[in-house]
């Protein structure tokens, strides 16, 4: 016996509501696919160029002696940026359906299309950079494109949080999603480093810098700033904070992108101080200790006695979106994430998250991306009931390991 048709009102209620914003995103996506799909596939089929830090600094030295080499740098960017953006666009198309249709993930996807189309159309219309005038014009165009990158990671973290909250999220392979996010973050870092390096060579940041690389990056000083800031945030949110100590090779320096290191040490300092306060609240708290060791590599460790990480959650700490902070506190953390447009010469998310003690579950995995981008590693030694010791190893300039990790599959 055929079941009677549901009333029209009931059928309407079951229809999925589509907002005007979602419709706009869909139209933009279909427009880009129809008109520029072949161009994306063509560039996605090309291999990106990986450079060691030695190669980047050597080229930077040549540019400082001969500014005409900025033309060569701009020509390299014209092709390389399109290759990296095209491969990123293609990776979005392989996401699980429930993840790919999330409005915030879709927004990030369309932004990648917009950047590709904008750069592709400029080159298609104006041709390759050939002289100082065309280099100047392309650089200004590139700067305008990258001014639109400010809230990308925030959109991504919101989208992943939304997906994890869905009743049907059990069907999602989040290991695959985490691998996708890592690839996306590494690619985004690479776009910005390429663009910022060109801009910094054009307008040098000072004698201590070669492009965006600080030739005298001092981990102890960066760590001290990070600990002071984490201490202040901890006192603001939890009303108390442990003291800290810096030990080891406090005068050691090396060539590095100091803003990347600043972001990572700040995230680790926040975690250690929050854990210490929660474990020793109302009692005398032991110091958080940062130690720097300079050998074949630069090694930085942060030790705390904050009780360690419970074994039942330890295996999840590198997962994007995993957090032990309840929803109300996450909403509070959200207040610290306005739609700030990052300056193009600062390739970090620290401006978005430096005031929030915890909440979105992106701090550790994002830190790992920044460390691994130039061949480093980060490991957490967990001692449940006692504390943690987090170790960062960064290869020096002379190491062949000190090169871009792109993961452009």
Helices and strands as residue ranges (DSSP letters): H 8-14, H 20-44, H 53-65, H 69-92, H 97-100, H 103-126, H 132-146, H 152-164, G 167-171, H 174-202, E 209-210, E 213-217, H 219-238, E 244-248, E 254-256, H 258-280, E 288-294, E 297-304, H 311-314, H 327-334, H 350-353, H 363-373, E 377-383, E 387-395
